[in-house]
């Protein structure tokens, strides 16, 4: 570029559901005519400050279509400073960046083992490697981008139930045993990571299944919610949503923050997962601006119960400004999502920059936690 030239950088990407996202940021070239995102400050657009991955985490919806991984981002440099959503200036340069979610040599195997469905990811080499089961919340289907070793759906996939009905922990136990027996899995214990309802299932797995020794619970509740959970003769009923406590914005987005029944109410004690019986270790990850439900309160409730029973097998990561779905780094904030159980667009909360920093920091800590407890 020319020395001191003012330019707009833009990012364009089509996600796996076919939605077009875009982002932009304003920069000024240095005396050599260069812009370096690791060094230079964005002066405006979708974010400000020194943010090397800002074009990724500030992506926001722009239209509709469909694609597959890798995530392909078209990055372009435009003359002048154009505002987000505006027609940009003349294209000065452009490039394509591919973001892969699996490392070279990783094999993906579609899993159909007994009643278990999912995807198994095997690193190259003989191993053995730590084994981790990965689950998301009320999204439904198979979500693979975060998977360390096994992505485990529990409804709305292949011959699994189309909607989330009563859940049986035996299904998750079968998956844990399969992973524990696999010749490439290090053992003796395995880990589990879950978000939302998946985090709640992670609480249950580490509590009841001796195979699970480490659980990463992101934005989860330590009471069973929505549907009953069965395990042998035991049944934990699900906390319900009070629809009268839901508010709706002018845009038609539902705020359910106050709607879940109070898990601390003695009348709901039969829904509590007895996490104090777990022998393994917990990592609790929450966003303090989660509007999906009271993640911070739920985390403090879980920690209080563990401490009450003399346990210190937990660590809390709590992030101001972060919303509900804390994903791996540099993925855009999901501020509103369609809840597959309620069938409604639900407010997730969060501020983009704070949420992006929470994702980057927590991902490093999650990896450290799993390496520590799984070897």
Helices and strands as residue ranges (DSSP letters): E 6-14, E 19-28, E 44-45, H 54-57, E 60-64, E 71-79, E 91-99, E 107-113, E 116-122, E 132-135, E 150-152, E 167-168, H 169-181, E 190-195, H 197-208, E 212-218, E 229-231, E 234-236, G 243-245, E 247-248, E 254-255, G 266-271, G 275-277, E 281-287, H 295-308, E 314-319, E 336-339, E 344-347, H 352-374
